[in-house]
Amino acid sequence: MFDFSRLNIVKNSNDFFIGIRKSQLGENFDFCLPNGFDDFPVGDFDAVRNLFFKMYRTFRKFERDNLDTNRFNITKPDFQQDQDQTTLSSDGVKMQTEEGDGCILYSKIKMIERVLEAYDDLAINSIQKKVRRTEEIDYSKIDKYLDRAIYLNDDVIYVEWMDLPRSTVRYESTDLVNLYCYILDEIIEQLNSDVPDNIKARSQDIRFLAQRFKEDYLTSNQSIFGKDTFEETISIVKEALDNIDKNTYYKDADYWGIYEAIETFLYGEINPEQGDGEFWGVHGFSLIWEDMCNTYFFKEHRDEICYADTDIALKGHQNLKREGEDKNRVGNRKANGGSAYWNQWVYCKTLKISNNSGKFAEKAQKFEWDELFCIEFDLNDRIVNLSSRHNEIEKPSKIKILRRFIRPDLVLEDKATTGDYNFQEGKTIKIIDYKNVPLEFYKNKLLCPKSAKKHRDDLVKQLTYEYALQKTHNISANEFFIPYYYDVIPFEPLGELEPKLNLKGITVFRANFSFIQTIYLEDNL
């Protein structure tokens, strides 16, 4: 297992990788942090450990939520990642947006996965107790052994042996179970009980057996993941495993299954030669950041959401427009111009818009929110129009006009706006786009050509959203929503605006990464 005190902390990785991988220099590992973590405390064992386990849970949730959708494709073993030509194992998954932004997720760590997967009630019980011949006598079962009995004088019978439960090997085999449960219990605690249901249901039994191991081998304050006791505890556990193995003479498949899980946890590391790939983590964290942010807004501000370019799954959510396993997804409308390779569903409300000028002033028009975002290109006149009324216009020939429906991440109703979604002119809304970039990206005026292009494109798209909506609504704010690590919790737990930074009317909101991540992970508990 990783020694969290020896991980090299890397901030703002140049290749946009988030996770743990072999250092290019030396034998240690690099822990590459998300954008915005400039103030993360380097050398703080507890902070590094807690972030690792929360990122582990985040990657697993993101994969579970999306693996059965069209967002993910399983990678092939010979797939080459463009940035560093690293070979990924076949367990990796990749996805790509309509704009071509890629995401490659490698969420498995054998050291933890093997411990979780090895848990099996039957296997553990079979090691503790098996049926073997014994000279002990169970008089309640004597009637089943009369055919094997030796009959003596005076109606006395003698039974030489019985098939009764007893330890299959010496006591060390049960110590193996206790040792395994101790490691498993420590992992359960670090994962905040975010574990498979079969383990969660037996957590009390696991803790009971773990306590037996602690009483025999450890002091009360020792822990595998403790800042001051990590090295000593790991050393004791390794020695205990070695002694158990040396003194266990009968080893069946159940024994080896548990033994190998413990061995992998204690001695394993990310090893390319064993098919682990070069890393654990993700290239292209922006897609995970979007899901984290959307989960926060749907949980905390659902009534205020007018439009969201997402189809996330929410625990306990019931969507009457979807069927089967999709009933817990938020998307309630097929997206205009939806791609077969990306979100085909979006969330939006129906609204009314009245206009006091022009040929349509006599009545209010009903629209879906995503119908307000449309770019039209007239092939005859070679003119680009930004339309927020395309349903009111007689449908042109496809040969003459091309359309594209732009998709902001979130349109949020101002808190002062309430009622039955009968939006009139003068009502205020907020436009939010999630950006997985460091704050310096918007502060620095000397960017490389590739970054400068992204900076320019981000501004153009955001201002285009605003232009499309300001014909029908007042825009109270137009924001870039970026991840940020706070060493001290801000006055508003969600975060705060970056002061004195205005990008042509667009503000930058430093979103509290830890706060949003905690809400994102609540679905798993």
C-alpha positions as CSV (number, residue, x, y, z in Angstrom):
1,M,0.0,0.0,0.0
2,F,1.1,3.6,-0.6
3,D,3.0,5.4,2.2
4,F,1.2,8.7,2.1
5,S,4.1,10.5,3.7
6,R,6.3,9.6,0.8
7,L,4.1,10.6,-2.1
8,N,5.4,13.5,-4.2
9,I,2.6,16.1,-4.4
10,V,2.3,17.6,-7.9
11,K,0.1,20.6,-8.4
12,N,-1.2,21.7,-11.9
13,S,0.1,18.7,-13.8
14,N,1.1,19.7,-17.3
15,D,-0.6,16.8,-19.0
16,F,-3.9,17.2,-17.1
17,F,-3.5,14.0,-15.2
18,I,-5.2,13.6,-11.8
19,G,-4.2,10.6,-9.6
20,I,-1.1,8.5,-8.6
21,R,1.6,7.3,-11.0
22,K,5.3,6.3,-10.9
23,S,7.6,9.3,-10.7
24,Q,9.6,10.0,-13.7
25,L,12.6,10.6,-11.4
26,G,13.3,8.0,-8.7
27,E,11.3,5.1,-7.4
28,N,8.6,7.1,-5.6
29,F,5.1,7.9,-6.7
30,D,3.6,11.3,-7.7
31,F,0.1,12.3,-6.5
32,C,-1.1,14.7,-9.1
33,L,-3.8,17.0,-7.6
34,P,-6.9,18.6,-9.3
35,N,-6.7,22.1,-10.6
36,G,-7.1,24.8,-7.9
37,F,-5.1,23.0,-5.2
38,D,-2.3,25.5,-4.9
39,D,-3.0,25.9,-1.2
40,F,-3.1,22.2,-0.5
41,P,-0.8,21.4,2.5
42,V,2.2,19.4,1.2
43,G,3.5,17.0,3.8
44,D,0.3,16.7,5.7
45,F,-0.2,12.9,6.0
46,D,-3.9,13.1,7.1
47,A,-4.8,15.6,4.3
48,V,-3.1,13.4,1.6
49,R,-4.7,10.2,2.9
50,N,-8.2,11.7,3.1
51,L,-7.9,13.2,-0.4
52,F,-6.7,9.9,-1.8
53,F,-9.7,8.0,-0.5
54,K,-12.2,10.6,-1.5
55,M,-10.7,10.7,-5.0
56,Y,-10.9,6.9,-5.1
57,R,-14.6,7.0,-4.2
58,T,-15.2,9.8,-6.7
59,F,-13.6,7.8,-9.6
60,R,-15.6,4.7,-8.7
61,K,-18.9,6.5,-8.5
62,F,-18.3,8.3,-11.8
63,E,-17.5,4.9,-13.4
64,R,-20.6,3.2,-11.9
65,D,-22.9,6.0,-12.9
66,N,-21.7,6.1,-16.5
67,L,-20.4,2.6,-17.4
68,D,-23.7,1.3,-18.8
69,T,-24.4,4.5,-20.8
70,N,-23.1,5.6,-24.2
71,R,-20.6,7.9,-22.5
72,F,-18.0,5.1,-21.9
73,N,-16.0,2.8,-24.1
74,I,-13.8,0.1,-22.7
75,T,-10.2,0.7,-23.8
76,K,-8.2,-2.0,-25.5
77,P,-4.8,-3.1,-24.0
78,D,-2.9,-1.6,-27.0
79,F,-4.6,1.8,-26.7
80,Q,-2.0,4.6,-26.6
81,Q,-2.7,7.8,-24.7
82,D,-1.7,10.7,-26.8
83,Q,0.1,12.9,-24.3
84,D,2.7,10.4,-23.0
85,Q,2.1,7.2,-25.0
86,T,1.4,5.2,-21.8
87,T,-0.2,1.8,-22.4
88,L,-3.4,1.4,-20.4
89,S,-4.6,-2.0,-19.3
90,S,-7.9,-3.4,-20.6
91,D,-9.6,-2.4,-17.3
92,G,-9.5,1.3,-18.3
93,V,-12.4,3.2,-19.7
94,K,-12.5,6.2,-22.1
95,M,-15.0,8.7,-23.2
96,Q,-15.1,11.8,-25.4
97,T,-17.3,14.8,-25.8
98,E,-18.9,16.3,-28.9
99,E,-16.1,18.9,-28.9
100,G,-13.4,16.2,-28.8
101,D,-12.4,16.6,-25.2
102,G,-11.2,13.2,-24.0
103,C,-11.4,11.5,-20.6
104,I,-9.5,8.3,-19.8
105,L,-10.4,6.8,-16.4
106,Y,-8.4,4.2,-14.7
107,S,-10.1,3.6,-11.3
108,K,-8.8,0.3,-10.1
109,I,-6.2,-0.2,-7.5
110,K,-5.4,-3.8,-6.9
111,M,-4.2,-3.3,-3.3
112,I,-7.7,-2.2,-2.3
113,E,-9.8,-4.0,-4.9
114,R,-8.4,-7.4,-4.0
115,V,-9.3,-6.9,-0.3
116,L,-12.9,-5.9,-1.2
117,E,-13.4,-8.6,-3.7
118,A,-12.0,-11.4,-1.5
119,Y,-14.7,-11.0,1.1
120,D,-16.9,-14.1,1.1
121,D,-18.9,-15.3,4.1
122,L,-18.6,-18.9,2.9
123,A,-14.9,-18.7,2.4
124,I,-14.2,-17.2,5.7
125,N,-16.5,-19.6,7.5
126,S,-14.9,-22.5,5.7
127,I,-11.4,-21.5,7.0
128,Q,-12.7,-21.2,10.5
129,K,-14.6,-24.4,10.6
130,K,-14.7,-27.5,8.3
131,V,-16.0,-31.0,8.9
132,R,-13.1,-33.5,9.7
133,R,-12.8,-36.6,11.7
134,T,-12.4,-36.1,15.4
135,E,-12.3,-38.2,18.5
136,E,-14.7,-35.9,20.2
137,I,-18.2,-37.3,20.7
138,D,-21.5,-35.4,20.1
139,Y,-24.1,-37.5,22.0
140,S,-26.9,-35.7,20.3
141,K,-25.8,-37.3,17.0
142,I,-25.0,-40.7,18.3
143,D,-27.9,-42.3,16.5
144,K,-26.3,-41.5,13.1
145,Y,-23.2,-43.5,14.0
146,L,-24.8,-46.8,15.3
147,D,-23.8,-48.6,12.1
148,R,-20.1,-47.6,12.8
149,A,-20.2,-48.5,16.5
150,I,-18.5,-51.4,18.2
151,Y,-20.9,-53.2,20.5
152,L,-19.5,-54.2,23.9
153,N,-20.8,-56.3,26.7
154,D,-23.7,-55.0,28.9
155,D,-25.2,-53.1,25.9
156,V,-22.4,-50.6,25.7
157,I,-21.4,-49.2,22.3
158,Y,-18.1,-47.6,21.3
159,V,-17.8,-44.9,18.6
160,E,-14.2,-44.5,17.4
161,W,-14.6,-41.2,15.5
162,M,-17.2,-38.7,14.3
163,D,-17.4,-36.1,11.4
164,L,-17.8,-32.9,13.4
165,P,-16.8,-29.3,12.8
166,R,-13.3,-28.5,14.0
167,S,-10.4,-26.3,12.9
168,T,-9.0,-27.7,9.6
169,V,-5.5,-26.7,10.4
170,R,-3.7,-25.2,13.3
171,Y,-5.0,-22.1,15.0
172,E,-3.0,-19.8,12.7
173,S,-5.6,-20.3,9.9
174,T,-8.2,-18.4,12.0
175,D,-5.6,-15.7,12.6
176,L,-5.5,-15.2,8.9
177,V,-9.2,-14.5,8.9
178,N,-8.7,-12.0,11.8
179,L,-5.9,-10.3,9.9
180,Y,-7.9,-10.1,6.7
181,C,-10.8,-8.6,8.6
182,Y,-8.5,-6.1,10.3
183,I,-7.3,-4.8,7.0
184,L,-10.8,-4.8,5.6
185,D,-12.1,-2.9,8.6
186,E,-9.4,-0.2,8.2
187,I,-10.4,0.2,4.5
188,I,-14.1,0.4,5.4
189,E,-13.4,3.2,7.8
190,Q,-11.3,5.2,5.3
191,L,-14.0,4.8,2.6
192,N,-16.6,6.0,5.1
193,S,-18.5,2.7,4.6
194,D,-18.8,3.3,0.9
195,V,-18.3,-0.4,0.1
196,P,-20.2,-3.2,-1.6
197,D,-23.5,-4.1,0.1
198,N,-22.4,-7.6,1.1
199,I,-19.5,-6.1,3.1
200,K,-21.7,-3.2,4.5
201,A,-24.2,-5.7,5.8
202,R,-21.6,-7.6,7.8
203,S,-19.5,-4.7,9.0
204,Q,-20.2,-5.4,12.6
205,D,-19.0,-9.0,12.3
206,I,-15.9,-7.8,10.4
207,R,-15.1,-5.3,13.1
208,F,-15.5,-8.0,15.8
209,L,-12.9,-10.3,14.1
210,A,-10.7,-7.3,13.4
211,Q,-10.6,-6.5,17.1
212,R,-9.4,-10.0,17.8
213,F,-6.4,-9.4,15.6
214,K,-5.7,-6.0,17.3
215,E,-5.9,-7.5,20.7
216,D,-3.3,-10.2,19.8
217,Y,-0.8,-8.2,17.8
218,L,-1.4,-4.4,18.1
219,T,-1.9,-1.6,20.6
220,S,-5.1,0.3,20.7
221,N,-3.7,3.4,18.9
222,Q,-2.0,1.6,16.0
223,S,-3.5,1.8,12.5
224,I,-2.5,1.0,9.0
225,F,-3.5,4.5,7.9
226,G,-2.3,6.4,11.0
227,K,0.1,9.2,10.5
228,D,2.5,8.2,13.4
229,T,1.9,4.4,13.3
230,F,1.8,3.6,9.6
231,E,5.3,2.1,9.2
232,E,5.3,0.2,12.5
233,T,1.8,-1.3,11.9
234,I,2.6,-2.4,8.4
235,S,5.8,-4.1,9.7
236,I,3.9,-5.9,12.4
237,V,1.2,-7.0,10.0
238,K,3.7,-8.3,7.4
239,E,5.5,-10.3,10.2
240,A,2.1,-11.7,11.4
241,L,1.2,-12.8,7.8
242,D,4.6,-14.5,7.4
243,N,4.3,-16.4,10.7
244,I,0.7,-17.5,9.9
245,D,1.8,-18.8,6.5
246,K,4.8,-20.7,8.0
247,N,2.7,-22.4,10.6
248,T,-0.3,-23.3,8.4
249,Y,0.2,-26.7,6.9
250,Y,-3.2,-27.2,5.1
251,K,-3.9,-24.5,2.6
252,D,-7.0,-24.8,0.3
253,A,-8.4,-22.4,-2.3
254,D,-10.2,-20.4,0.4
255,Y,-7.0,-19.9,2.3
256,W,-5.1,-18.8,-0.8
257,G,-7.8,-16.4,-1.9
258,I,-7.6,-14.5,1.4
259,Y,-3.8,-14.8,1.7
260,E,-3.2,-13.3,-1.8
261,A,-5.6,-10.4,-1.1
262,I,-3.6,-9.6,2.1
263,E,-0.3,-10.0,0.3
264,T,-1.3,-7.7,-2.6
265,F,-2.4,-5.1,-0.1
266,L,0.8,-5.2,1.9
267,Y,3.3,-5.6,-0.9
268,G,1.5,-4.4,-4.1
269,E,2.1,-1.3,-6.0
270,I,1.1,0.1,-9.4
271,N,3.1,-2.2,-11.7
272,P,3.0,-1.8,-15.5
273,E,4.4,-5.4,-16.0
274,Q,1.4,-6.8,-14.2
275,G,-1.1,-5.0,-16.4
276,D,-1.9,-2.2,-14.0
277,G,-0.9,0.5,-16.5
278,E,1.4,3.3,-15.5
279,F,-1.1,5.0,-13.2
280,W,-4.3,5.1,-11.2
281,G,-6.4,8.2,-12.0
282,V,-7.8,10.1,-14.9
283,H,-6.7,12.0,-17.9
284,G,-9.4,14.7,-18.6
285,F,-10.9,15.4,-15.2
286,S,-13.4,18.0,-16.6
287,L,-16.1,15.5,-17.2
288,I,-16.0,14.3,-13.6
289,W,-16.0,17.9,-12.4
290,E,-19.1,18.6,-14.5
291,D,-20.9,15.6,-12.9
292,M,-19.8,16.7,-9.4
293,C,-21.1,20.2,-10.0
294,N,-24.4,19.1,-11.6
295,T,-25.0,16.8,-8.6
296,Y,-24.6,19.6,-6.2
297,F,-27.0,21.9,-8.0
298,F,-29.7,19.2,-8.5
299,K,-29.5,18.3,-4.8
300,E,-29.3,21.9,-3.4
301,H,-31.0,24.1,-6.1
302,R,-33.2,21.9,-8.2
303,D,-36.2,24.2,-8.2
304,E,-34.0,27.0,-9.5
305,I,-32.6,25.1,-12.5
306,C,-34.0,26.2,-15.8
307,Y,-31.7,24.2,-18.1
308,A,-28.8,21.8,-17.5
309,D,-26.8,20.0,-20.1
310,T,-26.6,16.7,-18.1
311,D,-28.2,13.4,-17.6
312,I,-26.7,12.4,-14.2
313,A,-28.1,9.7,-12.0
314,L,-29.5,10.7,-8.6
315,K,-30.2,8.3,-5.8
316,G,-34.0,8.2,-5.1
317,H,-34.8,10.4,-8.1
318,Q,-38.0,9.3,-10.0
319,N,-38.2,10.6,-13.6
320,L,-41.6,9.9,-15.1
321,K,-40.3,10.4,-18.7
322,R,-37.8,7.6,-18.4
323,E,-38.1,3.8,-18.0
324,G,-36.2,1.0,-16.3
325,E,-32.8,1.8,-14.9
326,D,-32.9,5.3,-16.4
327,K,-35.7,6.4,-14.1
328,N,-33.2,7.8,-11.7
329,R,-31.6,10.1,-14.3
330,V,-32.5,13.7,-14.5
331,G,-32.7,14.2,-18.3
332,N,-36.3,14.9,-19.2
333,R,-36.0,16.0,-22.9
334,K,-34.2,14.7,-25.9
335,A,-31.6,17.3,-26.8
336,N,-31.8,19.3,-29.9
337,G,-28.9,18.3,-32.1
338,G,-28.0,15.5,-29.6
339,S,-25.0,13.4,-30.5
340,A,-25.1,9.6,-30.5
341,Y,-21.8,9.7,-28.7
342,W,-22.7,12.1,-25.9
343,N,-25.6,13.4,-23.9
344,Q,-28.8,12.7,-25.8
345,W,-30.9,13.9,-22.8
346,V,-30.9,17.3,-21.1
347,Y,-32.9,18.8,-18.3
348,C,-35.1,21.8,-19.0
349,K,-38.3,23.4,-18.1
350,T,-41.1,24.8,-20.3
351,L,-41.5,28.6,-20.2
352,K,-43.6,31.3,-21.8
353,I,-42.1,34.3,-23.4
354,S,-44.0,37.5,-24.4
355,N,-42.5,40.2,-26.5
356,N,-43.9,43.8,-26.7
357,S,-42.5,44.4,-30.1
358,G,-42.5,42.8,-33.5
359,K,-44.9,40.6,-35.4
360,F,-45.4,38.2,-32.5
361,A,-46.4,40.7,-29.9
362,E,-50.0,39.6,-29.7
363,K,-49.3,36.4,-27.7
364,A,-46.9,34.6,-25.5
365,Q,-44.9,31.7,-27.0
366,K,-44.1,28.4,-25.2
367,F,-40.6,27.3,-25.5
368,E,-38.3,24.6,-24.1
369,W,-35.2,26.2,-22.7
370,D,-32.9,24.5,-25.1
371,E,-34.8,26.0,-28.0
372,L,-33.4,29.4,-27.1
373,F,-29.8,28.5,-28.0
374,C,-29.6,28.2,-31.8
375,I,-27.0,29.4,-34.3
376,E,-28.3,29.6,-37.9
377,F,-26.2,29.8,-41.1
378,D,-28.0,31.0,-44.2
379,L,-26.3,29.2,-47.1
380,N,-27.9,31.6,-49.7
381,D,-26.9,34.9,-48.1
382,R,-23.8,33.4,-46.3
383,I,-25.0,35.1,-43.1
384,V,-24.8,33.7,-39.6
385,N,-27.7,34.6,-37.3
386,L,-28.1,34.0,-33.6
387,S,-31.7,33.1,-33.1
388,S,-33.8,32.7,-30.0
389,R,-37.1,32.4,-31.9
390,H,-36.4,29.6,-34.4
391,N,-39.7,27.9,-33.6
392,E,-41.6,31.1,-34.6
393,I,-40.0,31.2,-38.0
394,E,-41.4,29.1,-40.9
395,K,-39.1,26.1,-41.2
396,P,-36.7,26.7,-44.1
397,S,-35.3,24.2,-46.5
398,K,-32.4,22.2,-45.0
399,I,-30.5,23.1,-48.1
400,K,-30.7,26.8,-47.3
401,I,-30.1,27.0,-43.6
402,L,-27.9,25.0,-41.2
403,R,-28.5,25.1,-37.4
404,R,-26.5,24.3,-34.4
405,F,-27.9,24.2,-30.9
406,I,-25.3,25.5,-28.4
407,R,-25.4,24.0,-24.9
408,P,-24.4,25.9,-21.8
409,D,-23.8,23.7,-18.7
410,L,-26.4,25.4,-16.5
411,V,-29.0,28.2,-16.5
412,L,-30.2,29.0,-13.0
413,E,-33.2,31.0,-12.1
414,D,-32.4,34.0,-9.8
415,K,-33.5,33.3,-6.3
416,A,-35.9,36.2,-6.5
417,T,-37.7,34.6,-9.4
418,T,-40.4,32.2,-8.2
419,G,-43.8,30.9,-9.5
420,D,-45.0,28.7,-12.3
421,Y,-42.2,29.2,-14.8
422,N,-44.2,31.9,-16.6
423,F,-41.1,33.9,-17.5
424,Q,-41.6,37.4,-18.7
425,E,-39.1,40.0,-19.8
426,G,-37.3,41.4,-16.8
427,K,-37.0,38.1,-15.0
428,T,-33.4,37.4,-14.0
429,I,-31.2,34.3,-14.6
430,K,-27.6,33.2,-14.1
431,I,-25.5,31.4,-16.7
432,I,-22.9,29.0,-15.4
433,D,-20.3,27.0,-17.3
434,Y,-18.0,24.5,-15.4
435,K,-14.4,24.9,-16.3
436,N,-11.6,22.5,-15.1
437,V,-8.8,25.0,-15.2
438,P,-6.7,26.7,-12.5
439,L,-7.4,30.3,-11.5
440,E,-4.1,31.4,-13.1
441,F,-5.5,30.4,-16.5
442,Y,-7.8,33.4,-16.4
443,K,-5.4,35.7,-14.7
444,N,-2.3,35.1,-16.8
445,K,-2.3,37.2,-20.0
446,L,0.8,35.4,-21.4
447,L,-0.6,32.0,-22.5
448,C,0.9,29.5,-24.9
449,P,-0.9,29.4,-28.3
450,K,-3.0,26.3,-27.3
451,S,-4.1,27.8,-24.0
452,A,-4.7,31.2,-25.6
453,K,-7.1,29.6,-28.1
454,K,-9.0,27.8,-25.4
455,H,-9.2,31.0,-23.4
456,R,-10.6,32.9,-26.4
457,D,-13.1,30.0,-27.3
458,D,-14.4,29.9,-23.7
459,L,-15.1,33.6,-23.7
460,V,-16.8,33.5,-27.1
461,K,-19.1,30.6,-26.2
462,Q,-20.0,32.1,-22.8
463,L,-20.8,35.5,-24.4
464,T,-22.8,33.7,-27.1
465,Y,-25.0,32.1,-24.4
466,E,-25.6,35.5,-22.8
467,Y,-26.5,37.1,-26.1
468,A,-29.0,34.4,-26.9
469,L,-30.8,34.8,-23.5
470,Q,-30.6,38.5,-23.0
471,K,-33.4,39.0,-25.6
472,T,-35.8,37.4,-23.2
473,H,-34.3,37.6,-19.8
474,N,-32.1,39.8,-17.6
475,I,-28.8,38.2,-16.9
476,S,-27.9,38.6,-13.3
477,A,-24.5,36.8,-13.6
478,N,-22.4,35.0,-16.2
479,E,-19.9,32.8,-14.5
480,F,-17.1,30.3,-15.0
481,F,-17.3,27.8,-12.2
482,I,-13.7,26.4,-11.4
483,P,-12.4,24.0,-8.8
484,Y,-10.6,25.5,-5.8
485,Y,-9.1,24.1,-2.6
486,Y,-9.8,26.2,0.5
487,D,-7.5,25.7,3.5
488,V,-9.9,27.8,5.5
489,I,-13.7,27.3,4.8
490,P,-15.1,30.5,3.2
491,F,-18.0,32.4,4.6
492,E,-20.2,30.7,2.0
493,P,-19.3,27.0,2.0
494,L,-19.9,26.8,-1.8
495,G,-17.0,29.3,-2.4
496,E,-16.7,32.9,-3.6
497,L,-16.1,35.1,-6.6
498,E,-12.6,35.9,-7.5
499,P,-12.4,39.7,-6.7
500,K,-11.4,42.2,-9.4
501,L,-11.4,39.6,-12.2
502,N,-13.8,40.5,-15.0
503,L,-13.6,38.8,-18.4
504,K,-15.7,41.0,-20.7
505,G,-18.5,40.8,-18.1
506,I,-17.9,37.2,-17.2
507,T,-16.9,36.5,-13.5
508,V,-14.9,33.6,-12.1
509,F,-16.4,31.6,-9.2
510,R,-13.9,29.7,-7.0
511,A,-16.0,26.6,-6.1
512,N,-15.2,24.8,-2.9
513,F,-13.9,21.4,-4.3
514,S,-14.1,19.5,-1.0
515,F,-17.7,20.8,-0.2
516,I,-19.0,19.8,-3.7
517,Q,-17.2,16.4,-3.6
518,T,-18.8,15.6,-0.2
519,I,-22.3,16.2,-1.6
520,Y,-21.4,14.2,-4.8
521,L,-20.4,11.2,-2.7
522,E,-23.5,11.2,-0.5
523,D,-25.4,9.1,-3.0
524,N,-23.1,6.1,-2.2
525,L,-23.9,6.0,1.5
